[in-house]
């Protein structure tokens, strides 16, 4: 009884395998008859069946469906030049075809043993697949599909079309010198690569975007390299991949030492990561290259200030003001830093002091606070509608209200503040 059941099971498996082989033949036949939907329905089971899923022929026939469908549309164009193929149908068919051809080629080129025990590969299938994929590439069918999707505002379709097109030269089947020579990575190809990456970014598939941008940078003398590197950094930023962010910025600084984008973002990264010393070092290098860049002094001053290194911050703010004397921000920063330095000094006064020592400490404290007044005055002169600056200036006037002429300045500041508050 058991033997009968085992034989029955083997028979069923054989029937199943035979059925799938028959399906491969049926799909091939239906494809030749241009019954593409029927061919797809026939081939799908064979691609997952244990007995046929590792047959190169099964995957090749699956790839042929999309190819023959395209050729049928091309024939219609030849017959009637006014005919326009429907790329909303053709595009997915070609995308599917590329995927199937890729799998078929991998299986075809995997060595197997012939009857004599020799390793052989299916060169015929390999060569045919090369020809098919090259035609897709040269005729830019997938790029046309992407453009159709762009007109339909289908961002994912745009990405898939351009990505599949630019991927053809990188497919295993196409790794042949003669074939590669026919697929020049010219300006149009690089533009398609950029579109693939950009649309991947748009649909927030950041891993795909990073892959596409990285691949662009492998091209010798790639066009728009600086912009691509910037996009790549922004992509890794979205992925929160710190290591790749830093390596991309380092690459950018090496390739484009005169561009501020990479250095400034490296500084921001170090600052946001709490790596202040690294940020300062980066700014030191940037200032050495561009000693007249006011913004670098401003940024370094802010970092020094955040580290409570007020004297160094004040030195940098002075340089910022020197380079941009009409920028109110420089005077505001300087005034704030002077105030913080004074507050820090005040917090560390030993109030057990008496006599002249105490008087000297109080005088030093007042002098330090007073140093900020002319900077706030210059700030409101340059930006007379800045309520925040007027408020800070008023506080200092009040601190020294007993001094000659300070009451009048305080009253004028209060008047201006009320005017601004009532606007």
MARVEXLO-243555 format. One line per 2 residues: number of its first residue (from 1); their letters; for each residue y, x, z of N, C-alpha, C. Coordinates in steps of 0.05 Angstrom, whole numbers, plus 5000, padded with zeros to 4 digits. Layout:
N
NUM	A	Y X Z Y X Z Y X Z ~ ...
# end
This chain:
423
1	XX	4976 5016 5000 5000 5000 5000 5025 5017 5000 ~ 5026 5037 5018 5049 5055 5019 5053 5070 4993
3	XX	5030 5078 4981 5031 5093 4956 5044 5076 4934 ~ 5036 5050 4934 5047 5032 4915 5077 5029 4918
5	XX	5086 5027 4943 5115 5024 4949 5131 5049 4940 ~ 5119 5072 4945 5132 5097 4937 5135 5099 4907
7	XX	5113 5092 4893 5113 5092 4864 5133 5072 4853 ~ 5136 5049 4866 5155 5029 4858 5183 5039 4861
9	XX	5188 5053 4884 5215 5064 4889 5223 5084 4868 ~ 5204 5102 4862 5209 5122 4841 5215 5109 4815
11	XX	5199 5088 4809 5203 5074 4784 5231 5062 4782 ~ 5240 5050 4805 5267 5038 4806 5289 5059 4802
13	XX	5285 5082 4815 5304 5104 4811 5306 5113 4782 ~ 5282 5114 4770 5282 5123 4742 5296 5102 4724
15	XX	5290 5077 4730 5303 5056 4715 5333 5057 4719 ~ 5343 5062 4744 5371 5064 4749 5384 5087 4734
17	XX	5370 5110 4734 5381 5134 4720 5381 5128 4690 ~ 5360 5116 4680 5358 5110 4652 5381 5091 4644
19	XX	5386 5072 4662 5407 5052 4656 5434 5066 4654 ~ 5440 5086 4671 5465 5100 4670 5467 5118 4645
21	XX	5445 5130 4637 5446 5145 4612 5451 5127 4589 ~ 5439 5103 4590 5444 5083 4570 5474 5075 4570
23	XX	5485 5073 4594 5514 5066 4596 5532 5087 4583 ~ 5524 5112 4586 5540 5133 4573 5539 5130 4542
25	XX	5516 5124 4532 5513 5119 4503 5528 5094 4495 ~ 5526 5073 4511 5540 5049 4505 5571 5053 4505
27	XX	5581 5068 4525 5609 5073 4526 5618 5088 4501 ~ 5602 5107 4493 5608 5123 4469 5609 5105 4444
29	XX	5590 5087 4443 5589 5068 4420 5613 5049 4420 ~ 5619 5038 4443 5642 5019 4445 5668 5033 4439
31	XX	5670 5058 4447 5695 5074 4441 5698 5076 4411 ~ 5676 5082 4397 5678 5084 4368 5686 5058 4355
33	XX	5680 5036 4368 5687 5009 4358 5714 5000 4368 ~ 5728 5018 4383 5754 5012 4393 5755 4990 4415
35	XX	5732 4986 4427 5730 4967 4449 5734 4984 4475 ~ 5759 4992 4480 5764 5011 4501 5759 4999 4529
37	XX	5766 4974 4533 5761 4962 4559 5731 4960 4565 ~ 5716 4953 4544 5687 4952 4547 5675 4979 4552
39	XX	5686 5000 4539 5676 5027 4543 5681 5036 4572 ~ 5704 5029 4582 5710 5037 4610 5691 5023 4629
41	XX	5687 4998 4625 5669 4983 4642 5641 4995 4642 ~ 5632 5005 4619 5606 5017 4616 5604 5044 4630
43	XX	5625 5061 4627 5623 5088 4637 5627 5091 4667 ~ 5642 5073 4679 5648 5076 4707 5624 5079 4725
45	XX	5602 5063 4722 5579 5066 4740 5566 5094 4736 ~ 5566 5104 4712 5553 5130 4707 5567 5153 4721
47	XX	5593 5150 4727 5608 5171 4739 5603 5174 4769 ~ 5590 5154 4780 5584 5155 4809 5554 5156 4814
49	XX	5538 5150 4794 5509 5150 4798 5498 5179 4803 ~ 5480 5182 4822 5470 5209 4829 5457 5223 4806
51	XX	5445 5208 4788 5431 5221 4766 5449 5229 4742 ~ 5472 5217 4741 5489 5222 4717 5517 5233 4724
53	XX	5524 5233 4750 5552 5241 4757 5557 5271 4753 ~ 5536 5286 4750 5539 5315 4745 5533 5323 4716
55	XX	5533 5303 4699 5529 5309 4670 5556 5312 4656 ~ 5560 5334 4643 5585 5339 4629 5590 5317 4609
57	XX	5568 5308 4596 5571 5288 4575 5583 5262 4585 ~ 5575 5254 4609 5586 5229 4620 5616 5230 4623
59	XX	5626 5252 4635 5654 5255 4639 5669 5260 4613 ~ 5656 5273 4594 5669 5278 4568 5673 5251 4554
61	XX	5652 5234 4554 5654 5208 4542 5677 5191 4555 ~ 5678 5194 4582 5700 5180 4596 5727 5189 4587
63	XX	5730 5216 4582 5755 5227 4573 5761 5218 4544 ~ 5740 5215 4528 5744 5207 4500 5756 5179 4497
65	XX	5751 5162 4517 5761 5134 4514 5792 5134 4511 ~ 5805 5149 4530 5835 5150 4528 5844 5164 4503
67	XX	5830 5185 4495 5838 5200 4471 5835 5182 4446 ~ 5812 5169 4443 5808 5152 4420 5827 5128 4419
69	XX	5835 5119 4443 5854 5097 4445 5881 5107 4435 ~ 5889 5131 4442 5913 5143 4432 5912 5146 4402
71	XX	5890 5156 4391 5887 5160 4362 5889 5134 4347 ~ 5879 5113 4359 5880 5086 4346 5909 5078 4344
73	XX	5925 5084 4364 5954 5077 4364 5969 5094 4343 ~ 5961 5119 4341 5973 5137 4322 5968 5127 4293
75	XX	5943 5118 4289 5936 5107 4262 5953 5083 4255 ~ 5960 5067 4275 5977 5043 4270 6005 5052 4262
77	XX	6015 5074 4274 6041 5084 4268 6041 5095 4239 ~ 6020 5108 4231 6018 5118 4204 6017 5095 4184
79	XX	6004 5073 4191 6002 5050 4174 6028 5035 4172 ~ 6043 5035 4195 6068 5020 4196 6087 5036 4213
81	XX	6105 5052 4200 6124 5069 4215 6141 5054 4235 ~ 6144 5028 4232 6161 5013 4251 6146 5006 4276
83	XX	6120 5011 4276 6103 5004 4299 6109 5023 4323 ~ 6111 5011 4347 6117 5027 4371 6094 5024 4391
85	XX	6080 5046 4396 6058 5045 4416 6068 5036 4443 ~ 6050 5022 4458 6057 5013 4485 6048 5034 4505
87	XX	6067 5050 4513 6061 5072 4532 6055 5063 4560 ~ 6061 5038 4566 6053 5028 4593 6023 5026 4594
89	XX	6010 5023 4571 5981 5022 4569 5970 5050 4563 ~ 5982 5063 4543 5972 5089 4535 5975 5110 4556
91	XX	5997 5110 4571 6002 5131 4591 5980 5133 4611 ~ 5973 5111 4625 5951 5112 4644 5924 5120 4631
93	XX	5920 5112 4606 5896 5120 4592 5894 5150 4588 ~ 5917 5162 4581 5917 5191 4576 5915 5206 4603
95	XX	5928 5196 4623 5926 5208 4650 5897 5208 4659 ~ 5884 5186 4655 5856 5184 4662 5839 5203 4645
97	XX	5845 5204 4620 5831 5222 4602 5832 5251 4610 ~ 5857 5260 4618 5860 5288 4627 5843 5294 4651
99	XX	5842 5275 4669 5826 5278 4694 5796 5281 4687 ~ 5787 5264 4669 5759 5264 4661 5752 5289 4645
101	XX	5770 5297 4627 5764 5322 4612 5762 5346 4630 ~ 5780 5346 4651 5779 5369 4669 5752 5371 4683
103	XX	5742 5348 4693 5716 5348 4706 5694 5355 4686 ~ 5696 5345 4662 5675 5350 4642 5674 5380 4635
105	XX	5698 5393 4634 5699 5421 4627 5687 5438 4650 ~ 5693 5430 4674 5681 5445 4697 5651 5444 4696
107	XX	5640 5421 4690 5611 5418 4689 5599 5432 4664 ~ 5614 5431 4642 5604 5443 4617 5603 5473 4619
109	XX	5622 5485 4634 5624 5514 4636 5610 5525 4661 ~ 5596 5507 4676 5579 5517 4698 5552 5525 4686
111	XX	5545 5550 4689 5520 5560 4677 5495 5544 4687 ~ 5478 5538 4668 5452 5526 4674 5431 5542 4660
113	XX	5406 5538 4667 5383 5553 4656 5371 5537 4633 ~ 5367 5551 4610 5353 5538 4588 5323 5540 4592
115	XX	5307 5532 4572 5278 5532 4574 5267 5560 4579 ~ 5282 5580 4570 5272 5608 4573 5283 5621 4598
117	XX	5297 5605 4615 5308 5616 4639 5334 5631 4636 ~ 5347 5628 4613 5373 5642 4609 5396 5624 4617
119	XX	5417 5637 4627 5441 5622 4634 5457 5615 4609 ~ 5464 5590 4606 5479 5580 4583 5501 5562 4593
121	XX	5522 5559 4576 5544 5540 4581 5548 5524 4556 ~ 5561 5501 4560 5565 5482 4538 5591 5489 4524
123	XX	5591 5509 4507 5615 5518 4493 5627 5497 4475 ~ 5610 5482 4462 5619 5461 4443 5637 5441 4457
125	XX	5627 5430 4479 5643 5411 4494 5669 5424 4504 ~ 5668 5448 4513 5691 5463 4523 5712 5466 4501
127	XX	5704 5473 4477 5723 5477 4454 5736 5450 4446 ~ 5719 5429 4447 5730 5402 4440 5751 5393 4460
129	XX	5745 5398 4485 5764 5390 4506 5790 5406 4503 ~ 5788 5432 4497 5812 5448 4492 5829 5435 4470
131	XX	5816 5427 4448 5830 5416 4426 5844 5390 4433 ~ 5830 5373 4449 5842 5347 4457 5866 5352 4475
133	XX	5863 5369 4495 5885 5373 4514 5909 5386 4500 ~ 5903 5404 4481 5925 5417 4467 5941 5397 4451
135	XX	5927 5377 4439 5941 5356 4424 5959 5340 4443 ~ 5948 5333 4467 5965 5319 4486 5990 5334 4492
137	XX	5987 5361 4495 6009 5378 4502 6030 5379 4479 ~ 6020 5385 4455 6038 5390 4433 6052 5364 4424
139	XX	6038 5341 4427 6051 5316 4419 6068 5304 4441 ~ 6067 5316 4465 6083 5307 4488 6079 5278 4494
141	XX	6054 5269 4492 6048 5240 4497 6054 5233 4526 ~ 6047 5250 4544 6051 5244 4573 6081 5245 4580
143	XX	6096 5262 4566 6125 5263 4571 6138 5237 4561 ~ 6127 5226 4538 6137 5201 4528 6131 5178 4547
145	XX	6107 5179 4560 6100 5160 4580 6120 5161 4603 ~ 6126 5186 4612 6145 5190 4634 6172 5178 4628
147	XX	6181 5182 4603 6207 5171 4595 6206 5140 4594 ~ 6184 5129 4587 6180 5100 4587 6182 5090 4616
149	XX	6170 5104 4634 6171 5096 4662 6199 5099 4673 ~ 6214 5119 4664 6242 5122 4673 6258 5098 4664
151	XX	6254 5089 4640 6268 5065 4631 6261 5040 4647 ~ 6237 5040 4658 6229 5018 4675 6235 5022 4704
153	XX	6249 5043 4711 6256 5050 4739 6231 5053 4756 ~ 6210 5064 4744 6185 5069 4758 6183 5099 4765
155	XX	6194 5107 4787 6196 5135 4794 6169 5149 4796 ~ 6149 5134 4808 6123 5146 4810 6111 5151 4783
157	XX	6114 5132 4765 6104 5136 4738 6117 5160 4724 ~ 6143 5164 4728 6157 5187 4717 6145 5213 4727
159	XX	6141 5214 4753 6129 5238 4765 6101 5243 4754 ~ 6085 5222 4753 6057 5226 4744 6056 5235 4715
161	XX	6073 5224 4698 6073 5232 4670 6082 5260 4666 ~ 6104 5268 4677 6114 5295 4673 6096 5316 4687
163	XX	6086 5308 4710 6068 5327 4725 6042 5332 4709 ~ 6031 5311 4698 6006 5314 4682 6011 5331 4657
165	XX	6035 5327 4645 6041 5342 4621 6043 5372 4627 ~ 6059 5379 4647 6063 5407 4653 6038 5420 4666
167	XX	6020 5403 4675 5995 5414 4687 5975 5424 4666 ~ 5977 5414 4641 5957 5420 4621 5953 5450 4617
169	XX	5975 5467 4615 5970 5496 4612 5956 5509 4635 ~ 5956 5495 4658 5944 5507 4682 5915 5497 4687
171	XX	5905 5479 4669 5878 5469 4673 5858 5490 4666 ~ 5835 5489 4678 5814 5509 4674 5807 5512 4645
173	XX	5805 5490 4631 5797 5490 4603 5816 5506 4585 ~ 5841 5508 4594 5862 5521 4577 5867 5550 4583
175	XX	5850 5562 4601 5855 5590 4608 5842 5608 4587 ~ 5855 5609 4565 5847 5626 4542 5872 5637 4529
177	XX	5873 5662 4523 5897 5675 4512 5908 5661 4487 ~ 5890 5655 4469 5899 5642 4444 5910 5614 4449
179	XX	5897 5599 4467 5907 5573 4474 5934 5574 4489 ~ 5936 5593 4507 5960 5597 4523 5984 5603 4504
181	XX	5978 5619 4484 5999 5627 4465 6011 5603 4451 ~ 5996 5581 4449 6005 5557 4435 6021 5539 4454
183	XX	6021 5545 4479 6034 5528 4499 6057 5544 4512 ~ 6079 5547 4498 6101 5563 4507 6116 5548 4530
185	XX	6121 5562 4551 6136 5550 4574 6166 5553 4569 ~ 6176 5540 4548 6204 5542 4539 6222 5525 4557
187	XX	6247 5522 4548 6267 5508 4564 6259 5478 4567 ~ 6248 5466 4546 6239 5438 4548 6217 5435 4568
189	XX	6197 5453 4567 6175 5452 4586 6185 5455 4614 ~ 6204 5473 4619 6214 5478 4646 6230 5454 4655
191	XX	6244 5440 4636 6259 5416 4643 6239 5395 4653 ~ 6216 5392 4639 6196 5373 4647 6185 5380 4675
193	XX	6181 5406 4680 6172 5415 4706 6191 5407 4728 ~ 6217 5410 4722 6237 5403 4741 6237 5373 4746
195	XX	6234 5357 4725 6233 5328 4728 6209 5320 4746 ~ 6186 5333 4741 6163 5327 4757 6168 5332 4787
197	XX	6180 5355 4792 6186 5362 4820 6207 5343 4832 ~ 6228 5338 4816 6250 5322 4826 6241 5293 4832
199	XX	6224 5282 4814 6215 5255 4819 6194 5254 4842 ~ 6179 5275 4845 6161 5276 4869 6178 5275 4894
201	XX	6201 5289 4894 6219 5289 4917 6230 5260 4921 ~ 6237 5247 4899 6249 5220 4900 6230 5200 4914
203	XX	6204 5203 4907 6185 5184 4918 6175 5194 4946 ~ 6188 5215 4956 6182 5226 4982 6153 5237 4984
205	XX	6143 5246 4961 6117 5260 4962 6125 5290 4962 ~ 6133 5299 4986 6144 5325 4989 6124 5348 4984
207	XX	6099 5343 4990 6079 5363 4985 6076 5368 4954 ~ 6076 5346 4940 6075 5348 4910 6100 5362 4900
209	XX	6123 5355 4911 6148 5367 4902 6148 5397 4907 ~ 6139 5405 4931 6138 5433 4937 6119 5448 4918
211	XX	6096 5436 4912 6077 5448 4893 6090 5451 4865 ~ 6105 5431 4856 6118 5433 4830 6140 5454 4829
213	XX	6157 5454 4850 6178 5474 4851 6167 5502 4853 ~ 6146 5506 4869 6134 5532 4872 6122 5541 4845
215	XX	6110 5523 4831 6098 5530 4805 6120 5539 4785 ~ 6143 5526 4787 6165 5534 4769 6173 5563 4774
217	XX	6173 5571 4799 6182 5598 4806 6162 5619 4799 ~ 6138 5611 4790 6119 5631 4780 6124 5639 4751
219	XX	6141 5624 4738 6147 5629 4710 6166 5653 4708 ~ 6160 5672 4691 6177 5695 4688 6204 5687 4676
221	XX	6226 5696 4688 6253 5690 4679 6257 5660 4678 ~ 6248 5646 4698 6251 5617 4699 6280 5609 4699
223	XX	6287 5588 4685 6314 5579 4683 6321 5564 4709 ~ 6347 5564 4715 6357 5550 4739 6342 5558 4765
225	XX	6335 5583 4766 6320 5593 4789 6334 5589 4815 ~ 6360 5593 4816 6375 5590 4841 6373 5561 4850
227	XX	6378 5542 4832 6377 5514 4839 6349 5505 4848 ~ 6329 5515 4834 6301 5508 4841 6294 5519 4869
229	XX	6304 5543 4875 6299 5554 4902 6312 5538 4923 ~ 6336 5528 4917 6350 5511 4936 6335 5485 4941
231	XX	6326 5473 4919 6310 5448 4921 6285 5453 4937 ~ 6272 5476 4933 6247 5482 4946 6252 5484 4977
233	XX	6274 5497 4984 6281 5498 5013 6285 5470 5025 ~ 6300 5453 5010 6305 5426 5020 6278 5410 5023
235	XX	6259 5416 5005 6233 5403 5006 6218 5412 5030 ~ 6217 5438 5035 6203 5447 5059 6217 5438 5085
237	XX	6243 5434 5083 6258 5423 5106 6248 5395 5112 ~ 6243 5379 5091 6233 5352 5095 6204 5353 5106
239	XX	6189 5373 5099 6162 5376 5109 6161 5388 5137 ~ 6185 5398 5146 6187 5411 5172 6168 5435 5174
241	XX	6166 5449 5151 6150 5474 5150 6168 5498 5154 ~ 6171 5506 5179 6190 5527 5186 6184 5553 5172
243	XX	6159 5560 5171 6151 5586 5158 6159 5586 5129 ~ 6154 5565 5115 6161 5563 5086 6191 5561 5082
245	XX	6205 5548 5101 6234 5546 5099 6246 5574 5100 ~ 6237 5590 5120 6247 5617 5123 6241 5635 5099
247	XX	6216 5633 5090 6208 5651 5068 6223 5643 5042 ~ 6229 5618 5039 6244 5609 5015 6273 5619 5017
249	XX	6285 5617 5041 6312 5626 5044 6313 5657 5041 ~ 6293 5671 5051 6293 5700 5047 6291 5707 5017
251	XX	6275 5692 5003 6272 5696 4974 6299 5692 4961 ~ 6312 5670 4968 6338 5664 4957 6359 5685 4962
253	XX	6359 5695 4987 6379 5716 4994 6373 5742 4979 ~ 6348 5747 4975 6341 5772 4960 6348 5769 4931
255	XX	6342 5746 4919 6347 5742 4890 6377 5736 4885 ~ 6391 5724 4903 6419 5716 4899 6436 5724 4923
257	XX	6440 5750 4926 6454 5759 4950 6483 5750 4952 ~ 6495 5743 4930 6523 5734 4930 6526 5704 4936
259	XX	6504 5690 4937 6506 5661 4941 6505 5654 4971 ~ 6524 5638 4980 6526 5632 5008 6505 5612 5018
261	XX	6495 5596 5000 6477 5574 5008 6454 5584 5025 ~ 6440 5605 5016 6416 5614 5030 6423 5627 5057
263	XX	6444 5643 5058 6452 5656 5083 6461 5635 5103 ~ 6477 5616 5094 6487 5596 5113 6464 5578 5124
265	XX	6445 5571 5107 6423 5555 5117 6404 5571 5135 ~ 6402 5597 5130 6387 5614 5148 6400 5615 5176
267	XX	6426 5617 5175 6441 5617 5200 6437 5590 5215 ~ 6439 5568 5200 6435 5541 5212 6407 5539 5224
269	XX	6388 5549 5209 6360 5547 5219 6357 5562 5245 ~ 6367 5587 5246 6365 5602 5271 6380 5589 5294
271	XX	6403 5578 5287 6419 5564 5308 6404 5540 5319 ~ 6394 5523 5301 6380 5499 5309 6354 5505 5323
273	XX	6343 5529 5318 6318 5537 5331 6323 5551 5357 ~ 6349 5555 5364 6355 5568 5389 6353 5599 5387
275	XX	6351 5609 5362 6348 5638 5359 6375 5650 5353 ~ 6392 5650 5374 6420 5658 5371 6423 5687 5361
277	XX	6408 5705 5373 6411 5733 5365 6404 5737 5335 ~ 6384 5722 5326 6377 5724 5297 6399 5713 5280
279	XX	6412 5691 5290 6434 5679 5275 6458 5698 5274 ~ 6464 5711 5296 6486 5730 5297 6480 5753 5278
281	XX	6456 5763 5278 6448 5785 5260 6452 5777 5231 ~ 6444 5752 5225 6447 5742 5197 6477 5741 5190
283	XX	6493 5732 5209 6522 5731 5204 6535 5759 5201 ~ 6525 5777 5217 6535 5805 5215 6530 5815 5186
285	XX	6506 5810 5176 6500 5819 5149 6517 5805 5128 ~ 6522 5779 5132 6538 5763 5113 6567 5773 5113
287	XX	6577 5779 5137 6605 5789 5139 6608 5816 5127 ~ 6587 5833 5130 6588 5859 5118 6590 5857 5087
289	XX	6577 5837 5076 6578 5833 5047 6604 5820 5038 ~ 6613 5801 5055 6638 5786 5049 6657 5787 5072
291	XX	6671 5810 5076 6688 5813 5100 6712 5794 5100 ~ 6718 5782 5078 6741 5764 5077 6733 5734 5076
293	XX	6708 5729 5083 6699 5701 5084 6706 5689 5111 ~ 6726 5673 5112 6736 5661 5138 6714 5645 5151
295	XX	6698 5631 5136 6678 5613 5147 6657 5627 5163 ~ 6650 5652 5155 6630 5667 5170 6641 5674 5198
297	XX	6666 5681 5199 6678 5688 5225 6679 5662 5242 ~ 6685 5640 5230 6686 5615 5245 6658 5608 5257
299	XX	6638 5611 5240 6611 5604 5249 6601 5623 5271 ~ 6607 5649 5266 6598 5668 5287 6613 5664 5313
301	XX	6639 5656 5310 6654 5651 5334 6642 5627 5350 ~ 6634 5606 5336 6621 5583 5349 6596 5592 5363
303	XX	6580 5609 5350 6555 5618 5363 6561 5634 5388 ~ 6580 5652 5386 6588 5668 5409 6598 5650 5432
305	XX	6613 5630 5424 6623 5611 5444 6601 5596 5458 ~ 6580 5588 5442 6557 5574 5454 6541 5592 5472
307	XX	6544 5618 5468 6529 5637 5485 6546 5646 5508 ~ 6570 5634 5511 6589 5640 5532 6600 5669 5529
309	XX	6600 5679 5505 6611 5705 5500 6639 5700 5488 ~ 6657 5692 5506 6683 5681 5498 6701 5702 5485
311	XX	6700 5727 5495 6718 5748 5483 6711 5753 5454 ~ 6685 5754 5448 6676 5758 5420 6683 5734 5403
313	XX	6681 5710 5414 6688 5686 5400 6718 5686 5393 ~ 6734 5693 5412 6763 5694 5408 6770 5715 5387
315	XX	6757 5737 5387 6762 5758 5366 6756 5747 5338 ~ 6733 5732 5336 6726 5721 5310 6746 5699 5301
317	XX	6754 5682 5321 6773 5661 5314 6800 5673 5305 ~ 6808 5695 5317 6833 5708 5308 6831 5717 5279
319	XX	6807 5727 5272 6803 5735 5244 6803 5711 5226 ~ 6791 5689 5235 6791 5665 5219 6820 5655 5214
321	XX	6837 5656 5235 6864 5647 5232 6879 5666 5214 ~ 6874 5692 5216 6886 5711 5198 6880 5706 5169
323	XX	6855 5698 5163 6847 5693 5136 6855 5665 5126 ~ 6858 5646 5144 6866 5619 5137 6887 5609 5156
325	XX	6912 5620 5154 6933 5614 5173 6943 5585 5173 ~ 6937 5570 5152 6946 5542 5151 6923 5522 5156
327	XX	6902 5532 5167 6879 5514 5174 6880 5508 5204 ~ 6885 5482 5210 6888 5474 5238 6863 5479 5254
329	XX	6840 5479 5241 6815 5483 5255 6814 5510 5270 ~ 6825 5530 5257 6825 5557 5270 6840 5557 5297
331	XX	6863 5543 5297 6879 5542 5322 6865 5525 5343 ~ 6852 5503 5334 6837 5486 5353 6814 5502 5366
333	XX	6799 5516 5349 6777 5532 5360 6787 5553 5379 ~ 6808 5566 5372 6819 5587 5389 6828 5576 5416
335	XX	6842 5553 5415 6852 5540 5439 6828 5532 5457 ~ 6808 5521 5445 6784 5513 5461 6771 5537 5474
337	XX	6768 5558 5458 6754 5582 5469 6771 5594 5492 ~ 6797 5595 5489 6814 5605 5510 6812 5588 5535
339	XX	6810 5562 5531 6807 5544 5554 6781 5548 5568 ~ 6759 5551 5552 6733 5556 5564 6732 5582 5579
341	XX	6745 5602 5568 6745 5628 5581 6760 5626 5608 ~ 6782 5611 5607 6798 5608 5632 6781 5592 5653
343	XX	6767 5571 5644 6751 5555 5662 6728 5572 5674 ~ 6717 5589 5657 6695 5607 5667 6706 5626 5688
345	XX	6730 5637 5683 6743 5655 5703 6748 5640 5729 ~ 6759 5616 5726 6765 5599 5749 6740 5593 5766
347	XX	6718 5587 5752 6693 5580 5766 6682 5604 5782 ~ 6690 5628 5775 6679 5651 5788 6699 5665 5807
349	XX	6722 5652 5812 6741 5662 5832 6729 5661 5860 ~ 6732 5682 5874 6723 5683 5902 6745 5672 5919
351	XX	6743 5646 5928 6764 5634 5942 6766 5643 5971 ~ 6750 5663 5978 6753 5675 6004 6775 5696 6004
353	XX	6785 5702 5980 6807 5721 5978 6832 5712 5992 ~ 6847 5730 6001 6872 5723 6015 6895 5741 6005
355	XX	6919 5734 6011 6942 5750 6006 6946 5757 5976 ~ 6952 5782 5970 6959 5790 5943 6935 5787 5924
357	XX	6911 5792 5935 6887 5789 5918 6884 5760 5908 ~ 6888 5742 5926 6886 5713 5919 6908 5706 5899
359	XX	6933 5715 5904 6955 5709 5886 6950 5720 5859 ~ 6939 5744 5858 6934 5757 5832 6913 5741 5816
361	XX	6892 5731 5830 6871 5715 5817 6883 5689 5806 ~ 6900 5676 5821 6912 5651 5812 6930 5656 5788
363	XX	6945 5678 5789 6963 5684 5767 6947 5689 5741 ~ 6925 5704 5744 6908 5710 5721 6897 5684 5709
365	XX	6888 5667 5727 6877 5641 5718 6898 5625 5702 ~ 6922 5623 5713 6943 5607 5700 6951 5620 5673
367	XX	6952 5646 5673 6959 5660 5648 6938 5654 5626 ~ 6913 5654 5634 6892 5649 5615 6893 5621 5604
369	XX	6898 5601 5621 6901 5574 5611 6926 5571 5593 ~ 6947 5585 5601 6973 5583 5587 6971 5594 5559
371	XX	6953 5614 5555 6949 5626 5528 6941 5606 5507 ~ 6928 5584 5515 6919 5564 5496 6941 5546 5485
373	XX	6964 5545 5500 6985 5526 5493 6996 5531 5464 ~ 7004 5555 5457 7015 5558 5430 6995 5552 5408
375	XX	6970 5555 5413 6950 5548 5393 6947 5518 5389 ~ 6948 5503 5411 6948 5474 5409 6973 5465 5395
377	XX	6996 5478 5402 7021 5470 5389 7021 5474 5359 ~ 7009 5497 5351 7006 5502 5322 6987 5482 5309
379	XX	6967 5475 5324 6947 5456 5313 6960 5429 5307 ~ 6977 5419 5326 6989 5393 5322 7012 5395 5301
381	XX	7023 5419 5298 7043 5423 5277 7030 5419 5249 ~ 7006 5431 5247 6992 5429 5221 6979 5402 5217
383	XX	6970 5389 5239 6958 5363 5237 6972 5344 5257 ~ 6995 5334 5251 7010 5318 5270 6998 5292 5278
385	XX	6977 5283 5263 6964 5257 5269 6938 5261 5284 ~ 6932 5285 5293 6907 5291 5306 6909 5284 5336
387	XX	6899 5261 5343 6901 5251 5371 6887 5269 5391 ~ 6864 5280 5383 6849 5297 5401 6865 5322 5408
389	XX	6878 5334 5389 6894 5358 5394 6918 5352 5412 ~ 6931 5329 5407 6954 5322 5424 6944 5317 5453
391	XX	6921 5305 5456 6911 5299 5483 6905 5325 5498 ~ 6893 5345 5485 6888 5371 5498 6914 5385 5505
393	XX	6933 5383 5487 6959 5396 5492 6973 5383 5516 ~ 6972 5357 5517 6984 5342 5539 6973 5351 5566
395	XX	6946 5355 5567 6933 5364 5592 6945 5391 5602 ~ 6949 5409 5583 6960 5435 5590 6989 5433 5599
397	XX	7005 5416 5585 7032 5411 5594 7033 5401 5623 ~ 7015 5383 5629 7014 5371 5656 7006 5393 5676
399	XX	6988 5411 5669 6980 5432 5687 7004 5449 5696 ~ 7023 5453 5677 7046 5470 5683 7072 5453 5684
401	XX	7069 5428 5693 7092 5409 5693 7116 5418 5709 ~ 7111 5434 5729 7133 5443 5746 7150 5465 5734
403	XX	7141 5476 5712 7156 5498 5699 7179 5486 5682 ~ 7199 5502 5678 7223 5494 5664 7216 5485 5636
405	XX	7226 5461 5630 7223 5450 5603 7196 5437 5597 ~ 7177 5439 5616 7150 5429 5611 7149 5399 5613
407	XX	7166 5388 5631 7166 5358 5633 7174 5345 5607 ~ 7194 5357 5594 7203 5345 5569 7181 5347 5547
409	XX	7167 5369 5547 7145 5373 5528 7122 5352 5534 ~ 7117 5349 5559 7096 5330 5567 7104 5301 5559
411	XX	7129 5294 5563 7138 5267 5556 7137 5263 5525 ~ 7144 5283 5510 7143 5282 5481 7114 5279 5472
413	XX	7096 5293 5485 7068 5291 5477 7057 5263 5484 ~ 7064 5252 5507 7055 5226 5514 7066 5205 5494
415	XX	7090 5208 5486 7102 5190 5466 7086 5190 5440 ~ 7080 5215 5431 7066 5217 5406 7037 5206 5408
417	XX	7025 5210 5431 6998 5199 5435 6998 5169 5434 ~ 7018 5156 5446 7020 5127 5446 7025 5117 5417
419	XX	7041 5132 5402 7046 5124 5374 7020 5124 5358 ~ 7004 5145 5363 6979 5147 5348 6959 5126 5356
421	XX	6958 5120 5382 6940 5100 5392 6947 5072 5382 ~ 6972 5067 5377 6982 5041 5368 6981 5038 5337
423	X	6973 5059 5323 6972 5057 5294 6950 5038 5284
# end
